[in-house]
Amino acid sequence: MSVETELWELTHDYLAAERLELDDLELVGRGRGRTLKVTIDGEGLDLDRIAEVSRGLSRLYDAESDLEGPYQLEVTSPGLERALKRPRHFEKSVGREVVLKARDEDGQVRTHRGTLVAADAEAVTVDVDGTAFRYPYGEVISARTIFRWEPAPKPGK
């Protein structure tokens, strides 16, 4: 079992007990520059809760994992604009505005900005001005949600 797979299982089980969801886990870099990035999601997630979870995960990794050598632990939430990498990310973002780059049937790379209207186990569908584009996950190069900053309403209106 790879270190990342082991860390995923340890983290998933710990977060499930905390009533949180493991959104993503990446081990990047080498040597002293290694960073373990853990993205969590759930109700009532604020900075204090993230700090508490970070301390718990740190103790868990020190005691239970085969993670050797120095590393930096980074625990975050998905944020307003987030990368969509796994089918679950797409499923949770149905109804949101996205930018999606994918390879079409002809091998051409296309970029679409529209509403994510469907996501299942095999593919994702984006609606752009009434036209639906469906891509298998294997053809998606990158995707992220978009947050629109709207002007604040005028007082009294």
C-alpha positions, -999 to +999 in steps of 0.1 A: +000+000+000+014+034-009+020+061+017-007+083+002-032+055+002-024+047+039-027+084+048-060+087+029-075+057+049-062+070+082-074+105+075-108+094+062-115+073+093-104+101+117-125+127+099-156+105+098-154+102+136-152+140+137-183+142+114-162+158+086-154+148+051-120+142+035-122+163+003-086+158-009-052+147+002-019+153-016+017+147-006+039+170-026+076+179-027+106+161-015+130+161+014+125+190+038+102+206+013+075+180+015+040+192+023+010+170+032-021+190+020-054+178+035-086+195+024-116+189+047-153+198+044-183+198+067-208+217+087-196+244+111-161+244+097-142+275+109-106+284+116-108+271+152-122+238+140-096+235+113-068+241+138-083+215+162-084+189+133-049+198+122-035+191+157-054+158+158-042+147+124-006+156+133-008+134+164-024+106+144+002+107+116+031+107+142+016+076+159+001+056+131+016+064+097+047+052+078+054+088+069+091+092+075+112+124+075+101+160+078+070+173+063+047+203+066+010+196+074-014+220+057-051+215+066-076+237+047-113+239+035-122+239-001-129+277-002-152+297-024-134+288-057-122+253-057-105+228-080-127+199-091-106+167-093-127+138-082-163+127-092-175+136-057-162+172-061-182+176-093-213+160-077-212+185-048-208+214-072-239+207-094-257+240-100-226+261-096-208+281-122-176+265-134-147+268-159-139+234-174-111+225-198-115+191-216-105+172-247-135+166-271-141+135-293-118+150-320-089+155-296-094+193-295-090+210-261-120+231-253-127+255-225-162+261-213-176+285-187-211+276-177-233+259-151-224+224-140-258+206-145-249+170-140-222+147-126-223+110-122-198+082-118-186+084-154-189+120-167-198+156-161-221+179-180-218+217-183-245+239-198-232+269-217-260+293-229-284+264-234-260+240-250-249+209-229-214+196-231-207+162-216-172+149-209-160+116-193-138+124-163-108+110-182-111+138-208-113+166-182-080+184-180-090+209-153-121+223-137-129+248-110-159+266-095-163+303-099-174+327-072-190+359-085-185+390-063-218+409-065-220+445-054-235+451-020-270+463-020-275+500-013-288+507+022-326+510+023-332+494-011 
